[in-house]
Structures are given as C-alpha cells and as structure tokens.
Amino acid sequence: MKLIIPPPAQVAILAVIMWQISKLLPHANFLFANKKEIVIVGVAIALLITFIAAITLSRSRTTLNPFRPSNASSLVTHGIFRYSRNPIYVADFMFLLSWAAWLGNPVNLIALASFPIFITALQIKPEEEALLQLFGDEYLKYQTTTPRWLKIL
C-alpha cells in the first residue's frame, strides 16, 4: 500500500512539528531585527509563486491536482516552470522557512530540511513517474534542462 499524504497536509504537519519544537525548546528561541518584515516578504513570495504556477497550469488547461498527474493534458515547461519542475513545492518550502523565521528557533531548520526529502519521496517521484509515462522523451528532456527544485539564473 502506498502512503498518501496530501502536500498541504505535509506542510501543515511539519508546521505543527516546528511549532512544538519551539514550545519544547523555548531556550533555543531567539529574536532578530525585522523578523516581521522578513516573514511577510517570505510568505508574500510563497503566495506569489503559488499563484503564478496555478495560473500557468490553468492557462495550459492541465491539472492542478497533485493526486492526478496522469490527468495532465500537456507538459508545462514555460513561465515559472522554466526555473523549477515543482514551483508550488518551492513555495511550500518558502512558507515553512518563513514559519521557522517567525518561530525563531534554529532547531526548526533541521525539521525544515526534512520537507524536501518527504515531499520528494511521497509526492514528486510518483508525479514524475506519471509524467514520464504520459510525455516520454519530452519529459526526459525537461528533466535534464530544469531542476526538480530551483534553477538560479
């Protein structure tokens, strides 16, 4: 049986774990200047990435449903998808990074490091298998030109 945990649930579970870490280890919490502004910018970037990715998928008339990658009607490789094959998961990471900054506990950076591992194993790899079956060589080429997570210029 394959473990299915929706990506938003994975984000929520990790956010709760990070919150609990901050409660259990309050002596490790720290404050830093401009925390509020940093968090607002991080969350705004995460929301913007999510919005741009969703609009790009919608305009390409393909599925937004992470549990039905086999319903994809086209392989989207333009726009934000030129920089990441998974921009919404990059946005999820940005949100969690902002949450870690808000909580102010450096131990949460260790918890945050688990997000790419779990989302890749539980969601991204099954999506990649489905897209490979649907789009074959076109998807293989896309994998070689665009990273799973993020291309920096």
Protein Blocks (a to p, Z undefined) as FASTA:
>chain_A
ZZdddfklmmmmmmmmmmmmmmmmmmlpccdehklmmmmmmmmmmmmmmmmmmmmmmmno
pafbfklmmlpcbdcfehjllmocblmlmmmmmmmmmmmmmnopaklmmmmmmmmmmmmm
mmmmmmmmmmmmmnmmmmmmmmmmpcfkbccZZ
